[in-house]
């Protein structure tokens, strides 16, 4: 996929945050789940679906650090540096979902959610949570009208 040209008014780091390659996203997602971690810990987290050498992982961490998406903390585990994400995952989640909905499901959020629920059936407690979310959406829509 070709990279989009960055908006000249937008800082380089902000533009880089919009275009996160899959391997970098997997490292970032591991850090979001963990809260913080060393290169080794993250490599172990993603090894089942993204095996890589320590050097390859270090290169990903350096790129993410340059983009301003992670930072090295003053904490260490033995000799290893500890990294943490610099922002929460929600903006990235929303962007990925918006793109997926548009590109794969033709803009239909209903088809996208139906496909998700069919491929990954929710537990009873998740169904209750989904119902609360739908109720909240309905209340907000009624408040707008």
N, C-alpha and C positions, 0 to 999 in steps of 0.2 A: 504494500500500500504506500503510495507516495506521500511524503510529508507535506503538510500544508505550510504555506509561507506564513511566518509569524507576522502578526499585526505590528507595524513599526512603532505604534504608541504603547504596545504591551511589553512589559519587561521580559527578557529572555527566559527567566526562570518560570514565569507564569505560563508562557507559551509552551515550554517543555513539559509542564505538568499535564497539559491536555493530550499529549502524545506519548503514552507510556507503553513501550513494547511488552509483550507477554512475559518474558523472563523477568524484567524489572517489576512488573505488576505482581508476579508471584512472590518475589522477595518482599515487596512492600506489603502485600496481604499477610504474609507471615508475621511481619513486624506489627501490623495492626492487631492481629489476633493475640500476639504475645505481649504487646505493649513496649517491649524492648528485647534486644537479643544480640548475640555475637554472630559472626559470619558462620561459625560452625553450627550453632543452634538452628539458624535459618536453613542452612544446607540440609540438616537432618530433617527439618520440617517438610521440605519440598522434595526430598530425594526420591520418593516413590513415583513422582510424575515429572520431575525436572532434575535428574542427576547431573552434577557438575563438579569440576575440580575446585579446589580451594581458590586457585588463581582466577578462574572464571567467575566465581562468586565475588571475590574481591573487586573485580572489574565492574560488576553490576552495582556493588555498594558504592564505589567511587562515582559512577554515573549518577546514581540516585542522590548522592551527597552534592554533586555539582548542580543538579537540577533543584536543589533545595527541598527535596522530598524526605530526606532522612538527615540525621546529624549524629555525630559521634559524641557520646557523653563523656564525662570525666571518669565515669565508673569503668572498672575492668574486672574481668573474670580470669584470674591468673594473669597471663600476659595479653589476653585477647581484649580488644576494645569492644565496648557495648554501644549499639546504635539504637536510635528510636525514631519513629516517624515524626515529622514536623507538623502534620495536620491529620485530622481524622479521615476516615474512609468515605464518608457520605457524599462529598462532591464527586468523587471518582465513581462510586456506585451509581449515582444518578446519571452521570454522563454515559457510562457503559450501558445502562438500561435504556436510556433515551436512544442511543445509537442502535442498539440491538432491536428495539421495537421498530424503529424506522426502517432499518436495512433488512431485517429478517422477517418481520411480521407486518410489513406494509403500513406501519403506524398504528396498528390495532393493539392496544394494551390488553384488551380482553383476550385476544388470541394468545398473546404472549403469556399472560397469567394462567390461562387454561392449559397451555402446553407445559408450563412449569409444574402445575398441580398434578397433571397426569403423569409426568416423568418422575416427580418426587412427591408422592402423596403426603400431605401434612398429618401430623398427629392430632388427636382430639384437642389438646391444649393449643396447638397452632391454629386449628380451625376456629377456636374461640377468639384467639388474638386477631385472626383475619377478619372475623365478623365485627369485632370492635373497630378495626381500621375502616371497614366499609361503612359502618354506622357513623363514624367521624366524618368521612367523606360526604355522606348523604346530608348530615347536619350542616356542614360548611356550605354545600351547594344550596340548601334551602335558605340559609342565611343570606346568600348573595342575591337571591331572586326576590 
